[in-house]
């Protein structure tokens, strides 16, 4: 199962819940803590133990659990010896299904690239680097359908739905990386290549990208339609992070920079020593 280190909280439903309205502040806090313990890292269905001692400790009510814990426990039902909150279980099931669908799309793109790599005479070329070079060289014929360029420069299929990958969102400025006070520009180059890879994945899988954007907007509490300013940048960052996670073949920034530095050192001519 996918690790889900967060879960969406529907604020309006929480604040309008009759059960929450009946709770004292201590009980509301205890309920939230139990939901967090149930979720964990998201890899397993969210449940908590049934024994009163564990519930008292996890809720931080301690001895007060005996007096205040009844209403909190009513929000869970016992299933196979564990306590389950039905709404939270539904959210977990939905999130896992969505991420699995997107992961399949990501693996589909990675497998196709791996097959091309195995048939290449240069087996040392990284799959992610080869994909980035394809984009940099303008080899857009890999796309299976006609493409259009949005006003902010993103390349998308003509059939892509409005708002795919937040095309109205400006890209965040590329970060700069320096060592010993000198900026070698590698971090900026990595950011540019990562953006190219994200755009290529989005263009190849517009339906998956649109679904990922809808899910990201919902989880971030962003409205449909055009965004601007901080919200647009935040959505782009979330989308980039999620798409990057779906493609483990794309190296992280630190690894890529280290590889580029090694290549640069290897390409430098060896210094010769004069013989007297």
C-alpha positions in Angstrom: 0.0 0.0 0.0 1.1 3.6 -0.7 2.4 5.6 2.2 -0.1 8.5 2.9 1.5 10.8 5.4 -1.5 13.1 5.5 -5.2 12.9 5.1 -7.8 15.5 4.0 -9.8 17.1 6.7 -13.2 18.6 5.6 -13.3 21.6 7.9 -17.0 22.4 7.3 -18.1 18.9 8.0 -16.0 18.8 11.2 -17.3 22.1 12.5 -20.9 21.2 11.6 -20.8 17.7 13.1 -23.5 17.1 15.8 -21.1 14.8 17.6 -18.3 17.4 17.7 -20.8 20.0 18.9 -21.5 17.8 21.9 -17.8 17.5 22.8 -15.9 19.5 25.3 -12.6 20.9 24.0 -10.7 18.1 25.7 -12.9 15.4 24.1 -12.5 17.1 20.6 -8.7 17.0 21.0 -8.8 13.4 22.2 -10.9 12.4 19.2 -8.5 14.1 16.7 -5.5 12.4 18.4 -7.2 9.0 18.0 -7.9 9.6 14.3 -4.2 10.5 13.8 -3.0 7.4 15.6 -5.4 5.3 13.5 -4.1 6.8 10.2 -0.4 6.3 11.1 1.7 6.4 7.9 -1.3 5.5 5.8 -0.1 2.1 4.6 -2.6 0.1 6.6 -6.4 0.5 7.0 -6.9 3.1 9.9 -7.7 1.3 13.1 -6.9 1.6 16.8 -7.0 -0.9 19.7 -10.1 -1.4 21.7 -8.6 -1.6 25.3 -9.4 1.3 27.5 -5.8 1.7 28.7 -4.4 2.2 25.2 -7.2 4.7 24.4 -6.6 6.7 27.5 -2.9 6.9 26.7 -3.3 7.8 23.0 -6.0 10.4 23.7 -3.9 11.9 26.5 -7.0 11.9 28.7 -5.3 9.5 31.1 -7.5 8.8 34.1 -10.1 11.3 32.7 -10.8 8.8 29.9 -13.2 6.9 32.2 -15.3 10.0 32.5 -14.9 11.7 29.2 -14.0 8.9 26.8 -17.5 7.5 26.2 -18.5 10.1 23.7 -15.2 9.9 21.9 -15.4 6.1 21.6 -18.9 6.4 20.2 -17.3 7.7 17.0 -15.7 4.4 16.3 -17.1 0.9 15.8 -15.5 -2.4 16.6 -14.5 -4.5 13.6 -12.5 -7.7 13.9 -11.2 -6.7 17.3 -10.1 -3.1 16.3 -11.9 0.2 16.5 -12.7 1.8 13.1 -14.1 5.3 12.2 -16.3 4.7 9.1 -15.7 8.1 7.5 -12.0 7.9 8.0 -11.9 4.4 6.5 -13.8 5.6 3.4 -11.3 8.5 2.9 -8.4 6.0 3.2 -9.9 3.6 0.7 -10.5 6.4 -1.7 -7.0 7.9 -1.4 -5.3 4.5 -1.8 -7.4 3.8 -5.0 -6.5 7.1 -6.5 -2.8 6.8 -5.8 -2.7 3.3 -7.1 -4.3 4.4 -10.4 -1.7 7.2 -10.7 1.2 4.9 -9.8 0.1 2.5 -12.6 0.3 5.4 -15.0 3.8 6.3 -13.7 5.1 2.8 -14.0 3.7 2.6 -17.5 5.8 5.5 -18.6 8.9 4.2 -16.7 8.6 0.7 -18.3 8.4 2.1 -21.8 11.6 4.2 -21.1 13.4 1.2 -19.7 12.7 -0.9 -22.8 14.1 1.8 -25.0 17.2 2.0 -22.7 17.8 -1.8 -22.8 17.9 -1.5 -26.6 20.4 1.3 -26.6 24.0 0.8 -27.4 25.0 3.2 -24.6 23.8 1.3 -21.5 25.3 3.9 -19.2 22.8 6.6 -20.0 20.3 7.1 -17.2 16.6 6.6 -18.2 15.6 9.9 -16.6 18.5 11.8 -18.2 17.6 10.3 -21.6 14.0 11.5 -21.2 15.2 15.0 -20.2 17.5 15.1 -23.2 14.6 14.1 -25.5 12.7 17.1 -24.2 15.6 19.4 -24.4 16.3 18.4 -28.0 12.7 19.0 -28.9 11.8 15.4 -29.8 8.1 16.0 -29.3 7.3 13.3 -31.9 7.2 10.9 -29.0 3.8 12.3 -28.0 1.0 10.3 -29.5 -1.2 13.2 -30.4 -1.1 16.8 -31.4 0.0 19.3 -28.8 -0.7 22.9 -28.0 1.4 25.4 -26.0 -0.3 27.2 -23.2 0.3 30.9 -22.6 2.8 30.1 -19.8 4.8 27.7 -22.0 3.5 24.3 -20.9 3.2 21.7 -23.7 0.0 19.7 -23.5 -2.1 17.5 -25.8 -4.8 19.4 -27.7 -7.4 17.2 -25.9 -6.1 18.0 -22.5 -8.9 19.4 -20.3 -8.8 23.0 -19.1 -6.8 23.5 -16.0 -4.7 20.3 -16.5 -1.7 20.5 -14.2 -2.7 24.0 -13.3 -1.6 25.4 -16.7 -2.6 28.8 -15.5 -0.1 28.6 -12.7 3.3 30.3 -13.0 6.3 28.1 -12.4 8.2 28.7 -9.2 11.6 30.4 -9.9 14.4 27.8 -10.2 16.5 27.7 -7.0 20.2 28.4 -7.0 22.8 26.1 -5.6 26.2 27.3 -4.4 29.3 25.5 -3.0 32.1 27.4 -1.2 30.3 30.6 -2.2 30.3 29.8 -6.0 27.0 29.2 -7.8 27.5 26.4 -10.4 23.9 26.6 -11.6 23.3 22.9 -11.2 20.3 23.2 -9.0 18.7 25.6 -11.5 19.4 23.2 -14.3 17.9 20.3 -12.3 14.7 22.4 -11.7 14.5 23.1 -15.4 14.8 19.4 -16.3 12.4 18.3 -13.6 9.8 20.8 -15.0 10.4 19.3 -18.5 9.9 15.8 -17.2 6.7 16.8 -15.4 5.4 18.5 -18.5 6.2 15.5 -20.6 4.5 13.1 -18.2 1.4 15.4 -18.1 1.3 15.6 -21.9 1.5 11.8 -22.3 -1.1 11.1 -19.5 -3.5 14.0 -19.5 -6.4 12.1 -17.9 -4.1 11.0 -15.0 -2.7 14.5 -14.7 -6.2 16.0 -14.6 -7.3 13.5 -11.9 -4.1 14.3 -9.9 -4.9 18.0 -10.1 -8.5 17.5 -9.0 -7.3 15.5 -6.0 -4.6 18.0 -5.1 -7.0 20.9 -5.3 -9.5 19.1 -3.2 -6.9 18.1 -0.6 -5.5 21.7 -0.5 -8.9 23.3 -0.3 -8.4 25.2 -3.6 -11.3 26.1 -5.8 -11.8 25.1 -9.4 -10.7 27.4 -12.1 -7.8 29.9 -12.5 -5.5 30.6 -9.6 -2.9 33.2 -9.0 -0.2 34.2 -6.6 0.7 31.9 -3.8 -2.1 29.4 -4.4 -1.0 28.8 -8.0 2.6 28.2 -7.0 1.5 25.9 -4.1 -0.6 23.8 -6.5 2.3 23.6 -9.0 4.7 22.5 -6.2 2.2 19.8 -4.9 1.7 18.5 -8.5 5.4 18.4 -9.1 6.0 16.6 -5.9 3.3 14.0 -6.5 4.4 13.3 -10.1 8.0 13.0 -9.0 6.9 10.4 -6.4 5.2 8.4 -9.1 8.4 8.2 -11.1 11.2 6.8 -8.9 13.5 6.5 -11.9 13.8 10.3 -11.8 16.8 11.0 -9.6 16.5 13.3 -6.6 18.3 16.7 -6.8 21.2 15.8 -4.6 21.9 12.6 -6.6 21.6 14.3 -10.0 23.9 17.2 -9.0 26.5 14.7 -7.7 26.4 12.8 -11.0 26.9 16.0 -13.0 29.9 17.0 -10.9 31.5 13.6 -11.4 30.9 13.9 -15.1 32.4 17.4 -15.2 35.5 16.2 -13.3 35.9 13.1 -15.6 35.8 15.4 -18.7 38.6 17.6 -17.5 42.0 16.9 -18.9 44.5 15.4 -16.6 47.3 17.8 -15.5 50.7 16.9 -16.8 53.9 17.3 -14.8 57.0 18.8 -16.5 60.0 16.7 -16.3 63.2 18.6 -15.6 
